[in-house]
């Protein structure tokens, strides 16, 4: 291929590019549209209605759990099997040492983040509640959602029977097990 043919190819590519640019500029001149000063539509809602709607939405999102019914689904022997998922990071025996996670002997009824020789995440230290059946259920369901900022990377127990069984299993490992509701 000689230089004349290369020049024709380059010239045709440049001509096509100039045509696209030129057609775009000409169409902008022909079909000129003025942009509005403010974009969109302003919808006016009284402030009280917005506040009421937000509080109603929040109350719908918070899921009320009948803990007595939930625990009735559980079984201690099933909880022992399910707890094997947890045993890589936690122990439940009395006097057991902390692993990646804290020892869980007597966890139900204890304050969250209360073991002295374990370094909890700031979120758990600041949580300021006690491990009740309800708290443990919410935490085991999805730890990262229940207490935002926890360093526990466990995805959670989706099945209600699994959570109830683990809670019953943990409750028996205590000097003073909590009375079942």
C-alpha positions in Angstrom: 0.0 0.0 0.0 1.5 3.3 -1.0 1.3 6.6 1.0 -1.5 8.0 -1.2 -3.9 5.3 -0.1 -2.9 5.7 3.6 -3.6 9.4 3.2 -7.1 8.6 1.8 -7.9 6.3 4.7 -6.7 8.9 7.3 -8.6 11.7 5.5 -11.9 9.7 5.4 -11.6 8.9 9.2 -11.0 12.6 9.9 -14.0 13.6 7.6 -16.3 11.2 9.4 -15.2 12.6 12.8 -15.7 16.2 11.6 -19.2 15.3 10.2 -20.3 13.8 13.6 -19.0 16.9 15.5 -20.6 19.2 12.9 -24.0 17.5 12.9 -24.0 17.7 16.7 -23.3 21.4 16.7 -25.8 22.1 14.0 -28.5 20.1 15.8 -27.8 22.1 19.0 -28.4 25.3 17.1 -31.7 24.1 15.5 -33.1 22.4 18.6 -32.0 24.7 21.3 -33.6 24.0 24.7 -33.4 26.4 27.6 -32.6 24.6 30.9 -34.9 25.6 33.8 -33.5 27.5 36.7 -34.4 24.8 39.2 -34.5 21.2 38.2 -37.5 19.0 39.0 -40.7 19.7 40.8 -41.1 21.0 44.3 -43.5 19.0 46.4 -44.7 20.7 49.5 -45.5 18.4 52.5 -46.3 19.8 55.9 -43.5 19.0 58.3 -45.7 17.1 60.8 -46.9 14.6 58.1 -43.3 13.8 57.2 -42.3 13.2 60.8 -45.4 10.9 61.4 -44.6 8.9 58.2 -41.0 8.4 59.2 -41.9 7.2 62.7 -44.6 4.9 61.3 -42.1 3.5 58.9 -39.5 2.9 61.7 -42.1 1.1 63.8 -43.0 -1.2 60.9 -39.3 -2.0 60.4 -38.6 -2.9 64.0 -39.6 -6.5 64.2 -41.3 -7.6 67.4 -40.4 -11.1 68.3 -42.3 -13.3 70.7 -39.3 -14.7 72.4 -41.3 -17.4 74.3 -42.6 -18.8 71.0 -39.2 -18.5 69.4 -37.5 -20.4 72.3 -40.2 -23.1 72.1 -38.9 -23.9 68.7 -35.4 -24.6 70.1 -33.8 -27.7 71.4 -30.6 -27.9 73.4 -29.1 -30.9 71.6 -29.8 -29.1 68.2 -28.1 -26.0 69.7 -25.0 -28.0 70.5 -24.8 -29.1 66.9 -25.4 -25.5 65.6 -22.9 -24.1 68.1 -20.1 -26.0 66.3 -20.1 -23.2 63.8 -19.3 -20.8 66.7 -16.7 -23.1 68.4 -14.0 -21.9 66.0 -14.0 -18.6 67.8 -15.8 -19.2 71.1 -15.8 -21.6 74.1 -18.7 -22.2 76.5 -17.0 -24.3 79.2 -16.6 -22.7 82.6 -13.1 -21.2 82.9 -12.6 -21.5 79.1 -10.1 -19.1 77.6 -10.9 -16.4 75.1 -10.2 -17.3 71.5 -10.8 -15.0 68.6 -14.1 -14.2 70.3 -14.8 -14.0 74.1 -15.6 -17.0 76.2 -19.4 -17.4 76.4 -19.9 -19.1 79.7 -22.6 -17.2 81.6 -23.1 -14.8 78.6 -26.9 -14.6 79.1 -27.7 -12.1 81.8 -24.2 -10.5 81.6 -23.6 -7.0 80.3 -22.5 -6.7 76.7 -18.7 -6.3 76.5 -18.1 -7.3 80.2 -15.2 -9.7 80.1 -12.2 -7.9 81.4 -9.4 -9.8 79.6 -11.0 -9.6 76.1 -10.6 -6.6 73.7 -14.1 -5.9 72.4 -14.9 -3.6 69.5 -15.8 0.0 70.5 -19.4 -0.7 69.4 -19.8 -3.5 71.9 -18.1 -1.6 74.7 -20.4 1.3 74.2 -23.6 -0.7 73.7 -24.5 -0.6 77.4 -27.1 -3.3 77.4 -27.4 -6.8 78.9 -27.5 -10.1 77.0 -31.2 -11.0 77.3 -32.9 -13.6 75.1 -34.2 -10.8 72.8 -30.8 -9.2 72.5 -29.1 -12.5 71.8 -31.7 -13.4 69.2 -31.2 -10.1 67.3 -27.5 -10.4 67.5 -27.3 -14.0 66.3 -29.7 -13.2 63.5 -27.2 -10.7 61.9 -24.5 -9.3 64.2 -23.3 -6.5 61.9 -26.9 -5.1 61.6 -27.9 -5.5 65.3 -24.8 -3.8 66.7 -23.2 -1.6 64.0 -19.5 -1.6 64.2 -19.0 -5.0 65.9 -15.9 -6.8 64.8 -17.7 -10.1 64.8 -17.6 -11.2 61.1 -20.1 -14.0 61.4 -23.0 -13.7 58.9 -25.6 -14.8 61.4 -28.1 -17.6 61.9 -31.1 -17.1 59.5 -33.2 -20.0 60.8 -35.3 -19.3 63.9 -34.9 -22.8 65.2 -31.1 -22.6 65.0 -31.1 -19.3 66.9 -33.5 -20.5 69.5 -31.5 -23.7 70.0 -28.2 -21.9 70.4 -29.7 -19.5 72.9 -31.1 -22.4 74.9 -27.6 -24.1 74.6 -25.8 -21.0 75.8 -28.3 -20.5 78.7 -27.5 -23.9 80.2 -23.8 -22.9 80.4 -24.1 -20.6 83.4 -23.9 -20.6 87.2 -27.3 -18.9 87.1 -29.2 -19.7 83.9 -32.0 -17.2 83.1 -35.5 -18.5 83.6 -37.2 -19.2 80.3 -40.1 -16.8 79.5 
